[in-house]
C-alpha cells in the first residue's frame, strides 16, 4: 500500500537538497585545495585560514546532505507503505548525535518558544515540560548563548521544577546548544542521553552548523522540516479563547492553560483541543 504522491515528493525534495549540499561541499573542498597551494608561497599565510574556513563549510554541507538523505530514505520507504509511523526529520538528527531523542526549538525575540520539532515522544515531552515550566536546558542555552550539559542529580539541582519531571521521563543526561548567527537568535538543539563525549566534537559542531545555516536559513530551506515542526497553533487558539472567557491577557491565559496541563498531568495539546472544542472551560479556579 502506497501513501500518496505528496510523501514521495517530500522524499524527492530531500534528495534534491542533499545533492545540492554534496555539490557545495565538493566545491568548497576544491577551493580549499587551491588555497593550500597558494599558502605555500611566501607571505600568503592568509590562505591557510581561508582553506580552514572552506573545509569547515564543506563539513557543514556534508552534514546537511547526510541529514537530508537519512530523511529521504525513511520517507521513501514510508511512502511505499513500509512502517506505521511517519518519519521525522529530527530522527536523523538524533541518530547523528548517537541517541534516539533530540529536539529543535525555535524562539522569538523574547526567547519564548515559538515551535518545536522532536525526534520521538520523550524528546517532545521534554520540550513541552520546558514550555510549561519556563525552565530547562534549551532556555538556558538560548539565554546565555552557550552550551548546556547536565546529568544525574545536577539536572534536578539546576532546574528544581523541570529536572525531576525530566528524570521521570527516564532521561539521565541532556545537552543543549544555541542555534544562532551574529545577527539573529533562532533557538536551540537539545539532545537527550547523547553518546559520551558528543559535545565539543567536530561531528556535533557540523550538525549544529548545518541546522543553523542550511536547514533553517538557506534560501532553499524548509524551516517546517517537512511538516515535522509543531507551531502549537491549537494551544495559541485555546489561549485566545480563554483570554476572552476570563477577561485577561493572552499571555495570562496561556500561563493558566500551562498550569492546568501540568496539574492534571495532561498533554498540553490535548487540554488545548478540549478547550477549543468546547468540552472544557478554564477559569482561574479550575476547569469546568
C-alpha positions in Angstrom: 0.0 0.0 0.0 1.4 3.4 -1.0 0.6 6.5 0.9 0.2 9.2 -1.8 2.4 11.3 -4.1 2.8 14.1 -1.5 5.1 12.0 0.7 7.1 10.8 -2.3 7.5 14.4 -3.3 8.9 15.2 0.2 11.5 12.4 -0.3 12.4 13.7 -3.7 12.8 17.3 -2.4 15.1 16.0 0.4 17.2 14.1 -2.1 17.5 17.3 -4.2 18.6 19.3 -1.2 21.1 16.6 -0.4 22.6 16.6 -3.9 22.9 20.4 -3.8 24.7 20.2 -0.4 27.1 17.5 -1.7 27.9 19.7 -4.7 28.6 22.7 -2.5 30.8 20.5 -0.2 32.8 19.3 -3.2 33.2 22.9 -4.5 34.4 24.1 -1.0 36.9 21.2 -0.8 38.3 22.1 -4.3 38.6 25.7 -3.3 40.4 24.7 -0.1 43.0 22.8 -2.1 43.7 25.8 -4.2 44.2 27.9 -1.1 46.5 25.2 0.3 48.8 25.6 -2.8 48.7 29.4 -2.6 49.6 29.3 1.1 53.0 27.7 0.3 54.1 30.9 -1.4 55.9 33.5 0.7 53.7 36.0 2.6 50.5 34.1 1.8 49.7 32.8 5.3 46.1 34.2 5.0 45.4 31.4 2.5 45.8 28.8 5.3 43.0 30.4 7.2 40.9 30.5 4.1 41.5 26.8 3.5 40.4 26.0 7.0 37.2 28.1 6.7 36.4 26.4 3.4 36.8 22.9 4.9 34.6 23.9 7.8 32.0 25.0 5.3 32.4 21.7 3.4 31.8 19.7 6.6 28.7 21.7 7.2 27.3 20.9 3.7 28.2 17.2 4.1 26.4 17.1 7.4 23.3 18.7 5.8 23.4 16.3 3.0 23.5 13.3 5.3 20.6 14.6 7.3 18.5 15.2 4.2 19.4 11.7 2.8 18.5 10.0 6.0 15.1 11.6 6.0 14.6 10.9 2.2 15.4 7.2 2.7 12.9 6.9 5.5 10.2 8.8 3.7 10.7 6.8 0.5 10.1 3.6 2.4 7.1 5.0 4.3 5.5 6.4 1.1 5.8 2.9 -0.3 3.8 1.5 2.7 6.6 0.4 5.0 6.3 1.2 8.7 3.4 2.6 10.8 4.9 5.9 12.0 5.5 8.8 9.6 9.3 9.6 9.5 10.5 12.7 11.2 13.4 14.8 10.0 14.7 15.1 13.6 15.1 11.3 13.8 18.1 11.6 11.6 19.5 14.5 13.7 19.2 12.3 16.8 21.0 9.4 15.2 23.8 11.7 14.1 24.2 12.6 17.7 24.2 8.9 18.8 20.8 8.9 20.5 17.1 8.4 19.8 15.9 11.7 21.4 16.6 15.2 20.1 14.6 18.3 19.7 14.9 21.6 17.9 13.2 24.6 19.4 12.7 27.9 17.7 12.2 31.1 19.8 11.0 34.6 19.4 12.9 37.8 20.3 11.9 37.3 24.0 13.3 33.8 24.0 9.9 32.3 24.3 9.2 29.0 22.4 7.6 29.5 19.0 7.8 26.0 17.7 9.4 22.6 18.3 10.4 19.6 16.2 11.2 16.4 18.0 12.6 13.0 17.0 10.3 11.0 19.3 7.8 11.3 22.1 10.3 11.5 25.0 12.0 14.5 23.3 8.6 16.1 22.5 7.5 15.6 26.2 10.8 17.1 27.4 10.3 20.2 25.3 6.7 20.5 26.4 7.9 20.5 30.0 10.2 23.4 29.2 7.3 25.3 27.6 5.0 24.7 30.5 7.5 25.3 33.4 9.6 28.1 31.8 13.0 26.5 32.8 15.3 23.9 31.3 18.4 23.4 29.1 17.0 24.9 25.9 16.0 28.1 27.6 19.4 28.4 29.3 21.3 27.7 26.1 19.3 30.4 24.2 19.5 32.9 27.1 23.2 32.6 27.7 24.1 31.8 24.1 26.3 28.9 25.1 26.2 25.1 25.5 24.5 23.5 28.5 25.3 20.0 29.8 23.8 18.3 32.8 23.4 14.8 34.1 22.3 12.8 37.1 21.5 14.8 40.2 22.7 18.1 38.6 19.6 18.0 36.4 17.3 18.3 39.5 19.6 20.8 41.2 19.8 23.1 38.2 16.1 23.0 37.3 14.0 22.4 40.5 10.7 22.0 38.6 11.9 20.8 35.2 14.6 18.5 36.5 12.5 15.9 38.5 10.0 15.8 35.7 12.7 15.1 33.1 14.2 12.4 35.2 10.7 10.9 35.5 10.7 10.5 31.7 13.7 8.2 32.0 16.3 10.8 30.8 19.6 10.9 32.6 21.6 13.4 30.6 20.8 16.4 28.5 22.9 18.7 26.3 21.7 21.8 24.6 23.4 24.3 22.3 22.1 27.6 20.8 21.3 27.9 17.1 22.1 31.5 16.2 24.1 33.8 14.0 25.8 37.1 14.8 22.6 38.9 13.9 19.8 36.5 14.9 18.9 34.1 17.7 17.0 31.2 16.2 16.6 28.7 19.1 18.5 25.7 20.3 19.1 22.0 19.8 18.6 19.7 22.8 20.0 16.2 22.8 18.8 13.7 25.4 21.1 10.9 26.6 23.7 11.6 23.9 26.6 9.3 23.2 29.6 10.0 25.6 31.8 12.9 24.6 29.5 14.2 21.9 29.7 17.9 23.0 32.7 19.6 21.6 33.3 17.1 18.8 33.7 18.2 15.2 30.8 16.0 14.1 28.4 17.6 16.5 29.5 21.1 15.6 28.8 20.3 11.9 25.3 19.1 12.8 24.6 22.3 14.7 26.0 24.4 11.9 24.1 22.5 9.3 20.8 23.0 11.2 21.5 26.7 11.6 22.8 27.7 8.2 21.3 25.2 5.8 18.2 23.7 7.3 16.8 26.9 8.7 18.4 29.9 6.9 19.3 28.7 3.4 17.2 30.2 0.7 16.1 26.7 -0.3 15.5 25.7 3.4 12.3 24.1 4.8 12.1 25.5 8.4 8.9 23.4 8.8 11.2 20.3 8.5 8.8 18.5 6.0 5.8 19.1 8.2 7.6 17.9 11.4 7.5 21.2 13.2 4.8 21.9 15.7 3.9 25.6 15.9 1.4 25.0 18.7 -1.4 26.6 16.8 -4.2 24.9 18.8 -2.6 26.0 22.0 -2.5 29.6 20.9 -6.1 29.3 19.7 -7.1 28.0 23.1 -5.2 30.8 24.9 -7.2 33.3 22.8 -10.5 31.7 23.8 -9.6 31.6 27.5 -8.5 35.2 27.5 -11.9 36.2 26.2 -13.7 33.9 28.6 -11.9 35.1 31.8 -11.2 38.6 30.5 -7.4 38.5 30.8 -4.3 39.0 28.6 -3.5 36.2 26.2 -0.2 35.7 28.0 -2.0 35.2 31.3 -4.5 32.8 29.6 -1.6 30.8 28.2 0.0 30.6 31.7 -3.3 29.3 33.0 -3.5 26.6 30.4 0.1 25.5 31.1 -0.6 25.4 34.8 -3.7 23.3 34.4 -2.0 20.9 32.0 0.9 20.4 34.5 -1.5 20.0 37.5 -3.7 17.5 35.6 -0.6 15.7 34.1 -2.4 16.1 30.8 -0.6 16.7 27.4 -0.8 20.4 26.7 -2.2 19.9 23.2 -4.9 17.6 24.4 -6.0 20.1 27.0 -6.0 22.9 24.4 -8.1 20.8 22.0 -10.7 20.2 24.7 -10.9 24.0 25.2 -11.2 24.7 21.5 -13.9 22.0 21.0 -15.9 23.5 24.0 -15.6 20.3 26.1 -13.6 22.2 28.7 -13.7 25.7 30.0 -11.0 27.1 32.2 -11.4 29.6 35.0 -8.8 30.9 37.5 -10.4 28.5 40.0 -10.1 25.4 37.8 -11.7 23.6 34.8 -15.4 23.3 34.3 
